[in-house]
């Protein structure tokens, strides 16, 4: 298979390489009956798909249905033309990061984390900050090189910046789990604009994370880095250590 792989022409596949077969899952305001299936089929046809098979439909609530379908697409991507901004800092273990900070910075780094504004979901910030961490990676609270404070959920941007100023923070970590109607972008933009207005932006690192956060989006919004799904405390800690060592 690898000898026949062409990176300039890549499609989804189901049975054979590049056959274009896809599984799709979505909801529609239709009944979970044959007419609902036909509505889904016609929708996929208008999207340019063929060999459409609506294999599952069920009620979500009255007048709404969840649909699973299989269909083929003629679209393809050229992998050689894809460019993505990513955090390229080498990832160190907790002990390696502690040693790196001691040798290259020579003091503890103060890191403040929070879920800002209306976001009450702390799973992301807890995985990065809390001592027990997540998936065999300890959180920043356990690092000898960090003075870590997790402010929790629904923290106003004003309060986060005030605490950062009070503690002379080196880093602000912001988690955004809720993303409906791009509220995460609004919240992140507001925080960075406030930091700039208060003269804090250039005094510390600003890092954001969440399921719809990418490094590219973070840079566009004015942050130093962004960490999406699948990121760990080791990724964040390594970035902090290396970036701050450049400024010491």
N, C-alpha and C positions, 0 to 999 in steps of 0.2 A: 504493500500500500504506500509506504513512504517514498519508494522510487518513482511512483506515478503522481505524487502530490505536486500540484502547481500552485504556489502561493499567490499568483496573480489572478486566479480564478477559483474562488471558494464559495460554496453554497452549503446550506444545511443538508443533512442526509439522513435517511431513515433506513433503507435497505442497501443501497449502493452509494458509493462516493459521489457527491455533488448531484444527487437526484432531486434536490430541492424540497424534500419532504419535511414538513413542519408540524408540530403539535401546537395548537393554540387554545388558550383558555381565557374566556372573557364573559362579561355579563351584558345583558341587554334588557330594555324595558318591554319584554314580550312574555307571552304565556309559554309554559313548558309543554308545548304540544307540537304537532306537525307544522303548524303555521310558524311557530317560533323557530323550528329547525330550518324552515325555508328562508325565513328572514336572515338567519345567520349565514346560510349558504350564499344568498344573494349579496350580502355584505362582503363576504370574502371574495366572491367573484368580481365585485367592483374594485377590490384592492389588487386585482391582477392575478389572483390565484386560480389554479385549476385542480382537477381531480379531488374535489372537495368532498369530504365525508364528515358529517356532523354525527359523532358517535355517542354523545351524551348531552342530555339537557335535564335540568331539574329546577324546581321552584326555589327562589331565594326568599321571596315574599310575594304577596299578591301582585301580579302584573310584572314581575321581574324574574329572570331566569339566568342560571349559570350554564354556560355552554362549553363543551370541549369538542374540538374538531381537528381533523387532519387535512392538510392541503399542500399543494406544490407551488413553489415560487420559482420564477425565472431570474430573480435578482441574484447578484453575486457581488463579492467584494474582492479587492486587490490588496492583500496583506502588505505588500511591499510599499504601498503608498500611505499606510496608516501611521500617524504620529500622535503619540499620547504623552502628555506631561505627567510624570510620576515622581514620587519622592525616591531619589536614588542613593540615599544615605545607607551605607552598610549597616545591617542590623546586628546589634551586639546583645549578649546576654545581660542580665541584671548586674552580675559581678563585673563584667567587662565594662559596662557603662559607668559603674561606680569608680573603677580604676581610671577610666578615661577622664572623668570629670576631675578627679583628684590630681591627676598629672597635668591636665591641660587648662583647668580653670582654677582649681585650688580652693574652692569654697562650695557650700551647699547652694543649690538652685531652688528658688521658690516658685512653685507651680500652683496655680489656682484653676480649678475646673468647675463647670456648672452647666446645667441645662437652662437656657435662658428663656425669658418671657413666659408664654403660656405652656411650654413643653414640660410635661410632668413625667416623662419616661427616662429614668435614670440608668437603664441597663447598660447603655453605651459608656457613659462617664464613669459608672461604677467599675466596669470591666477594665478601664484604663487606670483609674485612680485608686480604688480600694485595695487594701493590703493583700487580700486573698487573690485578687486579680481574676483571670479567666483562662481556662484551658491550659493549665500548667505554666502560665506566665504571671508572676506576681505583679500587683499594681504599683504605681509610683510611690504610694505610702510606705512600701517596704524597702525602697531604695535608700541606701545610706547617703547618696549624693543629692537627694531631693527633700525639700521641705514642702510636702504636698497637702493642699487643702481642697476638699471636695465640698462645695457649697450646696450641692443637691439640685432639686428641681424648682422650676418656675422662679428663677432668680432674675430680677430686673437687671437690665444692662447697666443702669445707673449704680445699682448696688454692687455688681461684679467689678466695675471699674473703680468704685470707691474702695473696695477691699483690696484690689490690686495696688492702688496708690498707697493705702495704709501699710501694706506688707512689703512694699517696694518689690513687687513681683517681677520675676524674670520672664514668666510665661503665663498666658491665659489659654486654657483649653475650653472649647465650647462644643457641646454635643447637641445635635438637633435630630430627633427621631421623627417627630410629626412633620409631614411635608405636604399635606393637602393644600392645594391652591398656592403652592410654592411659598408657604408661610416661613419655611426655613431660610429662604433667600432674603425675605423681608427682615427677619430677625437678625441674621448675620450682617446684613448691610447696615442696619441701624446701629449695631454694636461698633462696627468699625468706623462709622461716621462719627459716633460719639467719642471714640478714642482719639480720632484725629483732631476733633474740635477741642479736646481737653489736653492735647499735646502728649498723649500717652502712646500713640501708635509706634513711634520709633524707639521707645524706651524698653519694649519687651516684645517677645515673640507672640503672635496670635495664631492659634491652631484650631481648626474646626474638624468635626467628624460626624458621621451618621450614614445611614443606608443610601442616601442619594447624594452624598458628598464625594467629589473627586478632587484630586490635587489641582486639576485644571480649573475647576469651578472656584476652588478656594483662592487661587491666585487672582482670578478675575474679580473676585469680591474684595481683594485687598489683604488677604491673609498670607501668612508665610508658608503654610502647608495645609493640606486636607487629607484626611484618612477615612476611607470608606469601609464597607462591609469586609470582614476578614482581616482587619487590622488588629494588632495587639499592642499591649503596653510597651513591649520591646521595640516596636517600630517607632512609637512616639518618643520614648525615652532616648533612643539612639539619635533621632533627628534633633531633639533638643540639645543634647550634649555636643554634637558636632557643630551645629549652627552657633551656639553660644560660645564655643571655643574659638570661633573665627572672630568674635567681637571682643574677646578678653585680651 
